[in-house]
Amino acid sequence: MVDLSAQPGVFGDRLADSDAGDRVGAPVCPAGPETRAAPGSRALDIEDGSADLIVSLMTLHWANDLPGALSQIRRALKPDGLFLGTLLGAGTLKELRGVLTEAELAERGGAQARVSPFADGFDGAGLLQRAGFALPVADVDRLTVRYPDLFALIRDLRAMGETNVLAGPIRPLSRSMIARAAALYAERHGEADGRIPATFEIVNLAGWAPHESQPKPLPRGSAKARLADALGVVEHGRGERS
């Protein structure tokens, strides 16, 4: 098992406490911290077709080339090997993105991206298929975390190592812009007790390296039962009014 998470050890600790710990074995972390921090930026230090299980937790949203990073992981898996991954999705920090943009537009007449872009969770299965995975599965969890104010949220993001790292020159926000953004956040999203919510969207991915033993879809037209019968509805021909 290979752990490509930015913070290795978390998955291994949970695995050791589970019933699957003896069957899976201890994880190894062959990739250097630079590779884990920016997956896909360089070749993985894993031999092609050598891993039974690869895990990447809360790292892939830092990839400049997410399809490329997934392709590297796919090549490193043995046939019928499993990949499990989590990353932040497009809905993450939507409230913060909105108020920062509005505050900067109001004072400068233009705005730069202040929150890193994230992949759309609904595209997760498609990304896995594009990378060559079989039986892809993607789902999304949305969490709302409540903070006393905008400044507490920013402190938490810094402690998490999840602040904006977009390349290129970025003009710093002025104190007045930050104050305006904090006021907008409280006005637009503040709750009755004065706290503000922050959305975190977590995309969960699972995919297998192809193998001949895996189930395959049946050819079109080979069904022996009608979907309308299974659903208990009346089937209408094309052009008929329901």
Secondary structure, 3 states (H helix, E strand, C coil): CEECCCCCCHHHHHHHCCCCHHHHCCCECCCCHHHHHCCCCCCCCCCCCCEEEEEEECCHHHCCCHHHHHHHHHHHEEEEEEEEEEEEECCCCHHHHHHHHHHHHHHHCCCCCCCCCCECHHHHHHHHHHCCCEEEEEEEEEEEEEECCHHHHHHHHHHHCCCCCCCCCCCCCCHHHHHHHHHHHHHHHCCCCCCEEEEEEEEEEEEECCCCCCCCCCCCCCCCCCHHHHHCCCCCCCCCCC
